[in-house]
Amino acid sequence: MKVLIIDGSADTSSRDTTDGYLAALKRAGCELYVYAASRRIAPAGGWLDYSWRKAKRDNPSIPRPTTADVMYWSSVWSVEMALRLMPDWILVMSGMFFPVQAMTMLRKASWPQSKMALLAVDSPFDDNQIVNCLGLYDAVFTNERASVPLYRQYNPASYYLPACYDPYRHRPDLTVSD
């Protein structure tokens, strides 16, 4: 099965959880492709700021790019990647750094070829923000049992999925230097 992972995780504990799920999918034999949305934010911001400064010379009233612009530009190329790969599943890990506009375009571009799922690895902390996009997905998974009833109000195909770990990285016998 070909899976496109949209990695929208922060570089915190959710990063570790995401890595665990990626390792599990790989062990299950999935053909994985990763779009690192969160790692594209700084380059997208730099490019938009550079372009704005350059354009401002000719047009001083041009508005400066916003945070929403940066988030959009960091995610928009995921649509091209999905169209090129035509995966069986598109799995959005977290949704923290992946705007609703990008999710909507990805859904339109990939349907009906690809199924889309969200894996909410930061539940219940970002539940209030994430409920607005749950209807875009064929399935929603959360690592917090208490979030499932709320999610099912917006998407009946919402399920609890326990956190995953990578047994090669998460072992009690490893030291910090390993």
Secondary structure, DSSP 8 states (H G I E B T S, - for coil): -EEEEEE---SSHHHHHHHHHHHHHHHTT-EEEEEESGGGHHHHHHHHHHHHHHHHHH-TT-----HHHHHHHHHTHHHHHHHHH--SEEEEE-STTS-HHHHHHHHHHHTTT-EEEEEETTTTTTHHHHGGGGGG-SEEEES-GGGHHHHHHH-SSEEE------TTTS-TT--TT-
